[in-house]
Amino acid sequence: MASHLRFKSLLLLFVALSPFAQAEEVQFTLFHTNDIHSHFRAEKDARRLGGTARLKTLIDRERSQTSASLLLDGGDFSEGSIYHLHNFGEDALRMMGHLGYDAVVLGNHDWLNGPEVLWNVLASASRPSAELAMAPPIISANISRDRIPTAVSGLLPPYLIKTLELPNGGTWRIGIVGLSTYQFIYDEYFKPVKIESPIDALQRVLPLLRDQTDWIILLSHNGVQQDRALLQRFPEIAGAISAHDHQRLAQPERVTRDGAPDAFIVEAGCWGRELGKLRLTVERATKALRWNYELLPVNEEIAENPATAQWIRRIEGQLERRLGQVFSQEVARTSFSIDHADTESLAANVVADSIRAGTGADLALEYSAFIYGKLDEGVITSADVLHMMPGIFQTDTGQAWTTHLVPMTGRNLRGIFTALFAHRQLLKSLGILGASGIEVEYEPRWSSSAEQDVSVIHQIRVQGLPLENTRVYRLAVSGGMLRTLQWISQLFPGLVPVQQAQNTGLESWRLVVRYLSGKRNSAGEISPAQLTQGDRFRIRGADLVSYRREVQFTRSREGTLEVRGSLRNVGTLPWIASDETQPGTLAVTATLPSGAVVIRRIEIPRILRSNEVWEWTVSFPVERDLMAPTLVALELQNVADALQWNNRWNVWTR
């Protein structure tokens, strides 16, 4: 009996020490990115984040130090920058293969040039090349398979199963399900292919994976909100690598579920600024998770991979053979960023001003969602302008979106603005709209119920004159705004005569280059005063705002960062403090390179008249490297009359 027990104990010890034993816990790492949009170069702002040549170095270093890992991308790898225009996504796909991605999901921007272009790109990028890497696996479970050509269908599977060899012995089979963007506004671009409901797709796919995998995750281009709902509905899914809404989650969102282990959602912002690193420990029996997470910045401390950098330079040379010397052609210089930081988008206003000036139209509108990027302070090149607004390049004409002229009666214009200003959420997000040649004065009348919100349009002026209902005005719009008007005309037949739109053939980005070039002084500079905000949509009341373009920074060798700016009342009536005991304040917060946070609060004058400007100055200590980026944030406190204010915005400076 004793010998039998000794034999059994030795047998159990042998099994436990055997390399074939399955450990109770599984440890591995998921690296992830999303929404790179062919941003091959680093950004030009104070942080200088991004750049695929740096990303390659970082990925190679991190994966060499990790025994079991996957590298995944949440989609929108292609359309969205100047680099996409070379071959409409083939460079982006081969770049993903070069970086070593194990799987990439198809995002909405990856099909905006239409299905035929996508099929050709997938087929071409999947062929071997003597110089370039092949595309990684591209997956999507919720696109209609019957509309995909047979030759391409195998290049776009619904899911992928990856088997990891674990450092503590055994294997771990991971099922990765791809979910493409399920939003009807993108259906038009992908016809006749249909995007199916993620719920229907998962109900079809998950039964196929249960017996083939140990663990299932989503690679989803649908945004955090929808992914959260999917994880709560399908408890067998352990987590989601999210994308589409460009959220930067500093830590994974924990999704709690009744009767199932908690799940995770991660997302790494956009444009390859950071690489997500999720170190996971999973209990085999219960699938319970523990994790350690960090977002690794792709910054200047990381050297560029030479082969990747050379590849990018070659692409730039090929683009210049088509577009001219866009990477070296200087348009202007600024001491501020032309971006979407404020509720009234400066970038959208500049585009609207440009297309109105370039066509001689009476007024212009631009939808800022189609302005993908920004123009950072410093030297602006023609490539920077096209990089800011590259969509959507037309493969048949060889042009980016062109400017159109739409004849609009004053009555039609009034109807459009009445609809736009009718609801609180639309009103709060007027940054979606840039305007030129038009001034709208309105009065918000908000109720306790958002469904009963109204706004009264008091006055509309075109080029300084009252709007005439029967007069026909020439409205200039970019190709993206024309698509928006076409959508509005479907909802409200007869409101917008889009069928009468005339294509000028003038690319909108080239009109912006021309406009900004004409604004520069003899030194080639554009001052903040030459590009205006706050004079296009005005409240009949008080409205306080501080525009980011007017905030200036000065660093001294003595150890201070001086921040200067202004607060202005862009409403039509004076602002008067309503509470004597709690005066309004402007809080200026600096997050220093060490992580220390310093706050300066300034009391706002109790009265600011319409169009009055109050200037302010604060200073902060400078730590260590004078060139290290510092985050400065502005926030209004105890101030209700600030419709144009985004509550809080921030800017990086050096």
MARKE-969915 format. One record per residue (C-alpha): chain; x, y, z; residue in one letter; residue number from 1. Coordinates in steps of 0.2 Angstrom, whole numbers. Example, Ala and Ser with C-alpha at 12.3 -4.5 7.8 and 13.67 -1.06 7.14 Angstrom:
REM MARKE-969915
SITE chaine    xx    yy    zz residu num
SITE      A    62   -22    39      A   1
SITE      A    68    -5    36      S   2
This chain:
REM MARKE-969915
SITE chaine    xx    yy    zz residu num
SITE      A     0     0     0      M   1
SITE      A    14    12     5      A   2
SITE      A    23     8   -11      S   3
SITE      A     8    12   -21      H   4
SITE      A     6    29   -13      L   5
SITE      A    24    33   -16      R   6
SITE      A    22    28   -35      F   7
SITE      A     6    39   -36      K   8
SITE      A    15    54   -28      S   9
SITE      A    30    52   -40      L  10
SITE      A    18    51   -55      L  11
SITE      A     9    67   -50      L  12
SITE      A    25    76   -47      L  13
SITE      A    31    70   -65      F  14
SITE      A    15    76   -73      V  15
SITE      A    16    93   -63      A  16
SITE      A    34    95   -69      L  17
SITE      A    31    90   -87      S  18
SITE      A    32   103  -101      P  19
SITE      A    15    96  -107      F  20
SITE      A     6   101   -91      A  21
SITE      A    -7   114   -92      Q  22
SITE      A    -4   128   -79      A  23
SITE      A   -18   134   -69      E  24
SITE      A   -15   152   -75      E  25
SITE      A   -11   158   -92      V  26
SITE      A     0   174   -95      Q  27
SITE      A     2   183  -111      F  28
SITE      A     2   201  -118      T  29
SITE      A    -9   210  -131      L  30
SITE      A    -1   225  -140      F  31
SITE      A   -13   236  -149      H  32
SITE      A   -16   251  -159      T  33
SITE      A   -31   258  -169      N  34
SITE      A   -36   272  -181      D  35
SITE      A   -19   275  -188      I  36
SITE      A   -26   282  -204      H  37
SITE      A   -10   281  -214      S  38
SITE      A    -1   293  -202      H  39
SITE      A    16   288  -207      F  40
SITE      A    25   303  -200      R  41
SITE      A    25   310  -182      A  42
SITE      A    14   325  -178      E  43
SITE      A    21   342  -178      K  44
SITE      A    13   348  -161      D  45
SITE      A    23   350  -145      A  46
SITE      A    23   331  -141      R  47
SITE      A    29   325  -158      R  48
SITE      A    20   309  -155      L  49
SITE      A    18   295  -168      G  50
SITE      A    27   290  -184      G  51
SITE      A    28   272  -190      T  52
SITE      A    47   271  -191      A  53
SITE      A    47   274  -172      R  54
SITE      A    32   263  -170      L  55
SITE      A    42   249  -179      K  56
SITE      A    57   251  -167      T  57
SITE      A    45   251  -151      L  58
SITE      A    36   236  -157      I  59
SITE      A    51   226  -161      D  60
SITE      A    59   230  -144      R  61
SITE      A    43   226  -134      E  62
SITE      A    39   210  -142      R  63
SITE      A    57   204  -141      S  64
SITE      A    56   206  -122      Q  65
SITE      A    39   196  -122      T  66
SITE      A    38   178  -124      S  67
SITE      A    19   176  -128      A  68
SITE      A    11   191  -137      S  69
SITE      A    -1   196  -151      L  70
SITE      A    -1   213  -160      L  71
SITE      A   -18   219  -165      L  72
SITE      A   -26   234  -174      D  73
SITE      A   -43   240  -172      G  74
SITE      A   -45   246  -190      G  75
SITE      A   -45   262  -201      D  76
SITE      A   -28   259  -206      F  77
SITE      A   -29   268  -223      S  78
SITE      A   -39   283  -228      E  79
SITE      A   -37   299  -218      G  80
SITE      A   -20   306  -223      S  81
SITE      A   -10   312  -238      I  82
SITE      A     0   295  -238      Y  83
SITE      A   -16   286  -242      H  84
SITE      A   -17   295  -259      L  85
SITE      A    -2   285  -266      H  86
SITE      A   -11   269  -269      N  87
SITE      A   -27   270  -258      F  88
SITE      A   -22   258  -244      G  89
SITE      A    -9   246  -251      E  90
SITE      A     5   255  -243      D  91
SITE      A    -4   255  -227      A  92
SITE      A    -8   237  -227      L  93
SITE      A    10   232  -232      R  94
SITE      A    16   244  -218      M  95
SITE      A     5   234  -206      M  96
SITE      A    13   218  -212      G  97
SITE      A    30   226  -210      H  98
SITE      A    26   231  -192      L  99
SITE      A    21   213  -188      G 100
SITE      A     3   214  -185      Y 101
SITE      A    -6   197  -182      D 102
SITE      A   -23   204  -186      A 103
SITE      A   -32   220  -192      V 104
SITE      A   -51   223  -192      V 105
SITE      A   -59   232  -207      L 106
SITE      A   -64   250  -202      G 107
SITE      A   -76   262  -211      N 108
SITE      A   -62   273  -218      H 109
SITE      A   -55   257  -226      D 110
SITE      A   -69   256  -239      W 111
SITE      A   -73   274  -242      L 112
SITE      A   -66   273  -259      N 113
SITE      A   -78   259  -263      G 114
SITE      A   -78   240  -263      P 115
SITE      A   -69   238  -280      E 116
SITE      A   -54   249  -274      V 117
SITE      A   -54   239  -258      L 118
SITE      A   -54   222  -267      W 119
SITE      A   -40   227  -278      N 120
SITE      A   -30   234  -263      V 121
SITE      A   -32   218  -253      L 122
SITE      A   -27   207  -268      A 123
SITE      A   -12   217  -272      S 124
SITE      A    -6   219  -254      A 125
SITE      A    -7   201  -252      S 126
SITE      A     5   196  -266      R 127
SITE      A    23   193  -261      P 128
SITE      A    35   207  -265      S 129
SITE      A    54   207  -266      A 130
SITE      A    55   223  -256      E 131
SITE      A    39   226  -247      L 132
SITE      A    30   215  -233      A 133
SITE      A    13   207  -237      M 134
SITE      A    -3   213  -229      A 135
SITE      A    -7   205  -212      P 136
SITE      A   -24   195  -210      P 137
SITE      A   -39   207  -212      I 138
SITE      A   -54   201  -203      I 139
SITE      A   -73   206  -202      S 140
SITE      A   -87   195  -197      A 141
SITE      A  -102   207  -201      N 142
SITE      A  -100   211  -219      I 143
SITE      A  -111   201  -231      S 144
SITE      A  -101   187  -238      R 145
SITE      A  -111   185  -254      D 146
SITE      A  -106   202  -261      R 147
SITE      A   -87   198  -259      I 148
SITE      A   -78   192  -275      P 149
SITE      A   -73   174  -273      T 150
SITE      A   -55   178  -277      A 151
SITE      A   -55   191  -262      V 152
SITE      A   -66   182  -249      S 153
SITE      A   -52   171  -242      G 154
SITE      A   -42   187  -239      L 155
SITE      A   -56   194  -228      L 156
SITE      A   -61   180  -215      P 157
SITE      A   -73   183  -201      P 158
SITE      A   -62   178  -187      Y 159
SITE      A   -44   172  -184      L 160
SITE      A   -38   158  -172      I 161
SITE      A   -20   161  -165      K 162
SITE      A   -11   148  -154      T 163
SITE      A     1   155  -142      L 164
SITE      A    16   145  -135      E 165
SITE      A    15   149  -116      L 166
SITE      A    31   153  -106      P 167
SITE      A    25   141   -92      N 168
SITE      A    21   127  -104      G 169
SITE      A     6   122  -114      G 170
SITE      A    -4   133  -127      T 171
SITE      A   -18   145  -127      W 172
SITE      A   -30   146  -142      R 173
SITE      A   -37   164  -144      I 174
SITE      A   -52   167  -156      G 175
SITE      A   -51   185  -163      I 176
SITE      A   -68   191  -170      V 177
SITE      A   -68   206  -182      G 178
SITE      A   -82   218  -181      L 179
SITE      A   -83   232  -194      S 180
SITE      A   -92   249  -192      T 181
SITE      A  -111   247  -191      Y 182
SITE      A  -118   264  -195      Q 183
SITE      A  -130   268  -209      F 184
SITE      A  -121   284  -214      I 185
SITE      A  -106   273  -221      Y 186
SITE      A  -118   260  -231      D 187
SITE      A  -118   271  -246      E 188
SITE      A   -99   270  -248      Y 189
SITE      A   -99   251  -248      F 190
SITE      A  -113   246  -259      K 191
SITE      A  -118   233  -264      P 192
SITE      A  -109   226  -249      V 193
SITE      A  -120   227  -233      K 194
SITE      A  -114   229  -216      I 195
SITE      A  -123   217  -204      E 196
SITE      A  -128   219  -186      S 197
SITE      A  -114   214  -174      P 198
SITE      A  -126   205  -164      I 199
SITE      A  -132   194  -178      D 200
SITE      A  -114   191  -183      A 201
SITE      A  -109   186  -166      L 202
SITE      A  -124   174  -164      Q 203
SITE      A  -118   166  -180      R 204
SITE      A   -99   165  -177      V 205
SITE      A   -97   162  -158      L 206
SITE      A  -104   144  -159      P 207
SITE      A   -91   140  -172      L 208
SITE      A   -77   146  -160      L 209
SITE      A   -82   138  -143      R 210
SITE      A   -75   121  -147      D 211
SITE      A   -60   128  -156      Q 212
SITE      A   -53   141  -144      T 213
SITE      A   -49   143  -126      D 214
SITE      A   -53   162  -126      W 215
SITE      A   -62   174  -137      I 216
SITE      A   -60   193  -139      I 217
SITE      A   -67   206  -151      L 218
SITE      A   -57   217  -163      L 219
SITE      A   -70   230  -165      S 220
SITE      A   -72   246  -175      H 221
SITE      A   -88   252  -167      N 222
SITE      A   -83   262  -152      G 223
SITE      A   -82   260  -133      V 224
SITE      A  -101   262  -130      Q 225
SITE      A  -106   248  -143      Q 226
SITE      A   -92   237  -138      D 227
SITE      A   -98   238  -119      R 228
SITE      A  -115   233  -124      A 229
SITE      A  -109   218  -134      L 230
SITE      A   -98   212  -120      L 231
SITE      A  -113   213  -108      Q 232
SITE      A  -124   203  -120      R 233
SITE      A  -111   189  -124      F 234
SITE      A  -102   183  -108      P 235
SITE      A   -91   171  -117      E 236
SITE      A   -81   186  -125      I 237
SITE      A   -67   191  -113      A 238
SITE      A   -64   208  -119      G 239
SITE      A   -63   221  -134      A 240
SITE      A   -49   230  -143      I 241
SITE      A   -60   245  -148      S 242
SITE      A   -58   259  -161      A 243
SITE      A   -68   271  -172      H 244
SITE      A   -71   285  -158      D 245
SITE      A   -53   289  -156      H 246
SITE      A   -54   287  -137      Q 247
SITE      A   -38   286  -127      R 248
SITE      A   -42   275  -112      L 249
SITE      A   -27   277   -99      A 250
SITE      A   -33   261   -91      Q 251
SITE      A   -44   247   -97      P 252
SITE      A   -63   249   -94      E 253
SITE      A   -69   235   -83      R 254
SITE      A   -86   228   -89      V 255
SITE      A   -95   219   -75      T 256
SITE      A  -107   205   -79      R 257
SITE      A  -119   194   -69      D 258
SITE      A  -113   176   -69      G 259
SITE      A   -97   179   -79      A 260
SITE      A   -80   186   -77      P 261
SITE      A   -77   204   -79      D 262
SITE      A   -72   209   -97      A 263
SITE      A   -60   223  -103      F 264
SITE      A   -61   237  -116      I 265
SITE      A   -45   245  -122      V 266
SITE      A   -42   259  -135      E 267
SITE      A   -26   269  -139      A 268
SITE      A   -32   285  -146      G 269
SITE      A   -27   287  -164      C 270
SITE      A   -14   290  -177      W 271
SITE      A    -1   278  -169      G 272
SITE      A     3   291  -155      R 273
SITE      A     4   277  -142      E 274
SITE      A     6   258  -142      L 275
SITE      A    -6   249  -130      G 276
SITE      A     2   235  -119      K 277
SITE      A   -10   224  -110      L 278
SITE      A    -2   210   -99      R 279
SITE      A   -15   197   -95      L 280
SITE      A   -16   183   -82      T 281
SITE      A   -31   171   -85      V 282
SITE      A   -37   157   -74      E 283
SITE      A   -40   142   -85      R 284
SITE      A   -55   135   -76      A 285
SITE      A   -65   151   -72      T 286
SITE      A   -58   163   -86      K 287
SITE      A   -56   176   -72      A 288
SITE      A   -44   190   -78      L 289
SITE      A   -31   201   -70      R 290
SITE      A   -21   214   -80      W 291
SITE      A    -7   226   -80      N 292
SITE      A    -9   240   -93      Y 293
SITE      A     1   255  -100      E 294
SITE      A     1   266  -115      L 295
SITE      A    18   267  -122      L 296
SITE      A    21   284  -130      P 297
SITE      A    29   284  -148      V 298
SITE      A    40   299  -145      N 299
SITE      A    56   307  -149      E 300
SITE      A    66   296  -137      E 301
SITE      A    63   281  -149      I 302
SITE      A    74   280  -164      A 303
SITE      A    67   277  -181      E 304
SITE      A    69   261  -190      N 305
SITE      A    80   265  -205      P 306
SITE      A    71   253  -217      A 307
SITE      A    54   260  -212      T 308
SITE      A    60   278  -213      A 309
SITE      A    67   275  -231      Q 310
SITE      A    51   267  -236      W 311
SITE      A    41   283  -231      I 312
SITE      A    53   294  -240      R 313
SITE      A    51   284  -256      R 314
SITE      A    32   286  -254      I 315
SITE      A    34   305  -252      E 316
SITE      A    44   306  -268      G 317
SITE      A    31   296  -277      Q 318
SITE      A    17   308  -270      L 319
SITE      A    27   324  -276      E 320
SITE      A    29   317  -294      R 321
SITE      A    10   318  -294      R 322
SITE      A     5   333  -283      L 323
SITE      A    21   344  -285      G 324
SITE      A    33   349  -272      Q 325
SITE      A    20   348  -258      V 326
SITE      A    32   343  -244      F 327
SITE      A    44   357  -246      S 328
SITE      A    32   371  -252      Q 329
SITE      A    29   383  -238      E 330
SITE      A    12   391  -237      V 331
SITE      A    14   401  -221      A 332
SITE      A    19   402  -203      R 333
SITE      A     9   403  -188      T 334
SITE      A    12   405  -169      S 335
SITE      A    -5   395  -165      F 336
SITE      A   -13   379  -171      S 337
SITE      A   -28   379  -183      I 338
SITE      A   -38   365  -176      D 339
SITE      A   -55   360  -169      H 340
SITE      A   -51   365  -150      A 341
SITE      A   -66   377  -149      D 342
SITE      A   -84   375  -151      T 343
SITE      A   -84   386  -166      E 344
SITE      A   -70   377  -176      S 345
SITE      A   -56   388  -182      L 346
SITE      A   -51   374  -195      A 347
SITE      A   -69   373  -202      A 348
SITE      A   -70   392  -203      N 349
SITE      A   -54   393  -212      V 350
SITE      A   -60   380  -225      V 351
SITE      A   -76   389  -227      A 352
SITE      A   -67   406  -229      D 353
SITE      A   -56   398  -242      S 354
SITE      A   -69   390  -253      I 355
SITE      A   -80   406  -253      R 356
SITE      A   -65   417  -258      A 357
SITE      A   -59   404  -271      G 358
SITE      A   -76   403  -280      T 359
SITE      A   -83   420  -277      G 360
SITE      A   -99   413  -268      A 361
SITE      A  -110   423  -257      D 362
SITE      A  -107   411  -242      L 363
SITE      A  -100   395  -238      A 364
SITE      A  -102   381  -225      L 365
SITE      A   -91   367  -220      E 366
SITE      A   -94   351  -210      Y 367
SITE      A   -79   349  -199      S 368
SITE      A   -80   330  -197      A 369
SITE      A   -73   329  -214      F 370
SITE      A   -57   340  -209      I 371
SITE      A   -48   325  -202      Y 372
SITE      A   -33   334  -194      G 373
SITE      A   -26   351  -189      K 374
SITE      A   -12   363  -194      L 375
SITE      A     1   364  -180      D 376
SITE      A    10   380  -176      E 377
SITE      A    26   384  -185      G 378
SITE      A    29   381  -204      V 379
SITE      A    14   375  -214      I 380
SITE      A    17   366  -230      T 381
SITE      A     5   362  -244      S 382
SITE      A     7   344  -238      A 383
SITE      A     1   349  -221      D 384
SITE      A   -15   356  -228      V 385
SITE      A   -19   341  -239      L 386
SITE      A   -14   330  -224      H 387
SITE      A   -28   340  -214      M 388
SITE      A   -41   337  -227      M 389
SITE      A   -37   322  -238      P 390
SITE      A   -55   315  -240      G 391
SITE      A   -61   308  -250      I 392
SITE      A   -49   306  -264      F 393
SITE      A   -58   301  -280      Q 394
SITE      A   -49   287  -289      T 395
SITE      A   -58   291  -305      D 396
SITE      A   -53   309  -307      T 397
SITE      A   -37   309  -297      G 398
SITE      A   -43   323  -286      Q 399
SITE      A   -47   325  -268      A 400
SITE      A   -65   333  -264      W 401
SITE      A   -69   347  -275      T 402
SITE      A   -79   363  -271      T 403
SITE      A   -97   364  -277      H 404
SITE      A  -109   379  -279      L 405
SITE      A  -127   376  -273      V 406
SITE      A  -141   389  -277      P 407
SITE      A  -150   392  -261      M 408
SITE      A  -165   404  -258      T 409
SITE      A  -165   414  -242      G 410
SITE      A  -180   404  -236      R 411
SITE      A  -171   388  -238      N 412
SITE      A  -156   394  -229      L 413
SITE      A  -167   400  -214      R 414
SITE      A  -175   383  -214      G 415
SITE      A  -158   374  -212      I 416
SITE      A  -152   385  -198      F 417
SITE      A  -169   384  -189      T 418
SITE      A  -167   365  -189      A 419
SITE      A  -149   366  -184      L 420
SITE      A  -152   378  -169      F 421
SITE      A  -168   369  -163      A 422
SITE      A  -160   356  -151      H 423
SITE      A  -148   359  -136      R 424
SITE      A  -136   345  -142      Q 425
SITE      A  -135   352  -160      L 426
SITE      A  -133   369  -153      L 427
SITE      A  -119   363  -141      K 428
SITE      A  -110   355  -155      S 429
SITE      A  -110   369  -167      L 430
SITE      A   -91   365  -169      G 431
SITE      A   -97   353  -183      I 432
SITE      A  -101   368  -194      L 433
SITE      A   -89   381  -201      G 434
SITE      A   -97   396  -210      A 435
SITE      A   -91   411  -220      S 436
SITE      A  -100   426  -226      G 437
SITE      A  -115   423  -214      I 438
SITE      A  -119   429  -197      E 439
SITE      A  -133   421  -187      V 440
SITE      A  -140   428  -171      E 441
SITE      A  -151   417  -160      Y 442
SITE      A  -158   415  -143      E 443
SITE      A  -158   398  -135      P 444
SITE      A  -173   394  -125      R 445
SITE      A  -170   378  -115      W 446
SITE      A  -182   368  -105      S 447
SITE      A  -180   355   -92      S 448
SITE      A  -183   342  -105      S 449
SITE      A  -171   342  -120      A 450
SITE      A  -186   336  -131      E 451
SITE      A  -194   353  -128      Q 452
SITE      A  -178   363  -132      D 453
SITE      A  -181   377  -145      V 454
SITE      A  -170   392  -151      S 455
SITE      A  -177   407  -159      V 456
SITE      A  -167   414  -174      I 457
SITE      A  -168   433  -173      H 458
SITE      A  -157   438  -187      Q 459
SITE      A  -147   431  -202      I 460
SITE      A  -136   442  -212      R 461
SITE      A  -126   437  -228      V 462
SITE      A  -111   448  -231      Q 463
SITE      A  -117   461  -218      G 464
SITE      A  -135   462  -226      L 465
SITE      A  -151   455  -220      P 466
SITE      A  -156   438  -227      L 467
SITE      A  -169   440  -241      E 468
SITE      A  -181   425  -242      N 469
SITE      A  -184   426  -261      T 470
SITE      A  -166   430  -266      R 471
SITE      A  -155   415  -273      V 472
SITE      A  -138   414  -265      Y 473
SITE      A  -123   405  -271      R 474
SITE      A  -118   393  -257      L 475
SITE      A  -100   385  -258      A 476
SITE      A   -98   368  -250      V 477
SITE      A   -84   355  -251      S 478
SITE      A   -88   338  -257      G 479
SITE      A   -90   332  -239      G 480
SITE      A  -103   345  -235      M 481
SITE      A  -112   342  -251      L 482
SITE      A  -114   324  -245      R 483
SITE      A  -121   331  -229      T 484
SITE      A  -134   342  -239      L 485
SITE      A  -139   327  -249      Q 486
SITE      A  -143   317  -233      W 487
SITE      A  -153   332  -226      I 488
SITE      A  -162   333  -242      S 489
SITE      A  -168   315  -240      Q 490
SITE      A  -174   319  -223      L 491
SITE      A  -182   335  -228      F 492
SITE      A  -187   334  -246      P 493
SITE      A  -187   351  -255      G 494
SITE      A  -176   360  -242      L 495
SITE      A  -160   359  -251      V 496
SITE      A  -159   359  -270      P 497
SITE      A  -144   348  -271      V 498
SITE      A  -148   342  -289      Q 499
SITE      A  -143   359  -295      Q 500
SITE      A  -126   359  -287      A 501
SITE      A  -112   364  -299      Q 502
SITE      A   -95   356  -297      N 503
SITE      A   -82   369  -299      T 504
SITE      A   -68   356  -301      G 505
SITE      A   -57   366  -289      L 506
SITE      A   -50   355  -275      E 507
SITE      A   -54   362  -258      S 508
SITE      A   -37   359  -251      W 509
SITE      A   -29   369  -265      R 510
SITE      A   -41   384  -261      L 511
SITE      A   -35   383  -243      V 512
SITE      A   -17   384  -248      V 513
SITE      A   -21   399  -259      R 514
SITE      A   -31   408  -245      Y 515
SITE      A   -18   405  -232      L 516
SITE      A    -4   411  -243      S 517
SITE      A   -13   427  -246      G 518
SITE      A   -15   430  -228      K 519
SITE      A     3   430  -224      R 520
SITE      A    13   446  -221      N 521
SITE      A    30   450  -228      S 522
SITE      A    39   438  -216      A 523
SITE      A    27   424  -221      G 524
SITE      A    18   424  -205      E 525
SITE      A    -1   424  -201      I 526
SITE      A    -7   432  -185      S 527
SITE      A   -21   426  -174      P 528
SITE      A   -31   442  -178      A 529
SITE      A   -32   437  -197      Q 530
SITE      A   -42   421  -194      L 531
SITE      A   -58   425  -184      T 532
SITE      A   -70   415  -173      Q 533
SITE      A   -85   420  -163      G 534
SITE      A   -92   432  -176      D 535
SITE      A  -103   419  -186      R 536
SITE      A  -115   412  -174      F 537
SITE      A  -119   424  -160      R 538
SITE      A  -131   422  -145      I 539
SITE      A  -143   436  -141      R 540
SITE      A  -136   436  -123      G 541
SITE      A  -119   434  -115      A 542
SITE      A  -107   421  -121      D 543
SITE      A   -89   420  -113      L 544
SITE      A   -75   411  -123      V 545
SITE      A   -56   410  -123      S 546
SITE      A   -50   404  -140      Y 547
SITE      A   -35   393  -140      R 548
SITE      A   -27   402  -155      R 549
SITE      A   -25   418  -144      E 550
SITE      A   -16   408  -130      V 551
SITE      A     3   412  -131      Q 552
SITE      A    17   404  -121      F 553
SITE      A    34   411  -116      T 554
SITE      A    48   401  -108      R 555
SITE      A    62   409   -99      S 556
SITE      A    79   402   -94      R 557
SITE      A    75   409   -76      E 558
SITE      A    63   395   -74      G 559
SITE      A    46   400   -78      T 560
SITE      A    32   397   -91      L 561
SITE      A    22   412   -94      E 562
SITE      A     4   409  -102      V 563
SITE      A    -5   424  -109      R 564
SITE      A   -23   424  -116      G 565
SITE      A   -39   433  -117      S 566
SITE      A   -57   430  -112      L 567
SITE      A   -70   438  -123      R 568
SITE      A   -89   440  -123      N 569
SITE      A   -95   435  -140      V 570
SITE      A  -113   437  -136      G 571
SITE      A  -124   452  -140      T 572
SITE      A  -127   457  -122      L 573
SITE      A  -116   461  -107      P 574
SITE      A  -110   448   -96      W 575
SITE      A  -114   452   -77      I 576
SITE      A  -109   440   -63      A 577
SITE      A  -125   434   -55      S 578
SITE      A  -117   428   -38      D 579
SITE      A  -108   441   -28      E 580
SITE      A  -102   428   -16      T 581
SITE      A   -95   416   -29      Q 582
SITE      A   -86   426   -43      P 583
SITE      A   -83   418   -59      G 584
SITE      A   -65   411   -61      T 585
SITE      A   -54   405   -75      L 586
SITE      A   -43   390   -69      A 587
SITE      A   -27   388   -78      V 588
SITE      A   -19   371   -74      T 589
SITE      A    -2   365   -80      A 590
SITE      A     4   347   -79      T 591
SITE      A    23   348   -79      L 592
SITE      A    35   335   -86      P 593
SITE      A    37   327   -69      S 594
SITE      A    18   324   -67      G 595
SITE      A    16   338   -54      A 596
SITE      A     0   348   -57      V 597
SITE      A     0   367   -53      V 598
SITE      A   -16   377   -54      I 599
SITE      A   -18   396   -55      R 600
SITE      A   -36   404   -53      R 601
SITE      A   -40   421   -59      I 602
SITE      A   -56   430   -54      E 603
SITE      A   -66   436   -69      I 604
SITE      A   -72   454   -70      P 605
SITE      A   -90   456   -64      R 606
SITE      A   -95   464   -80      I 607
SITE      A   -89   461   -98      L 608
SITE      A   -98   470  -112      R 609
SITE      A  -102   463  -129      S 610
SITE      A   -86   461  -139      N 611
SITE      A   -76   466  -124      E 612
SITE      A   -59   457  -122      V 613
SITE      A   -51   454  -105      W 614
SITE      A   -33   449  -105      E 615
SITE      A   -25   438   -92      W 616
SITE      A    -7   431   -88      T 617
SITE      A    -1   417   -77      V 618
SITE      A    16   409   -74      S 619
SITE      A    22   392   -69      F 620
SITE      A    38   384   -64      P 621
SITE      A    48   375   -78      V 622
SITE      A    56   359   -73      E 623
SITE      A    71   350   -80      R 624
SITE      A    72   351   -99      D 625
SITE      A    65   367  -106      L 626
SITE      A    59   358  -122      M 627
SITE      A    49   344  -113      A 628
SITE      A    31   346  -117      P 629
SITE      A    19   354  -104      T 630
SITE      A     0   351  -104      L 631
SITE      A    -9   367  -100      V 632
SITE      A   -28   367   -98      A 633
SITE      A   -41   380   -96      L 634
SITE      A   -58   379   -87      E 635
SITE      A   -72   392   -83      L 636
SITE      A   -79   390   -65      Q 637
SITE      A   -95   397   -58      N 638
SITE      A  -100   404   -76      V 639
SITE      A  -116   399   -84      A 640
SITE      A  -116   410   -99      D 641
SITE      A  -103   401  -109      A 642
SITE      A  -111   392  -124      L 643
SITE      A   -96   392  -135      Q 644
SITE      A   -85   386  -121      W 645
SITE      A   -81   367  -122      N 646
SITE      A   -80   367  -102      N 647
SITE      A   -62   362  -103      R 648
SITE      A   -49   362  -116      W 649
SITE      A   -30   359  -116      N 650
SITE      A   -15   362  -126      V 651
SITE      A     3   355  -126      W 652
SITE      A    17   367  -127      T 653
SITE      A    36   366  -126      R 654
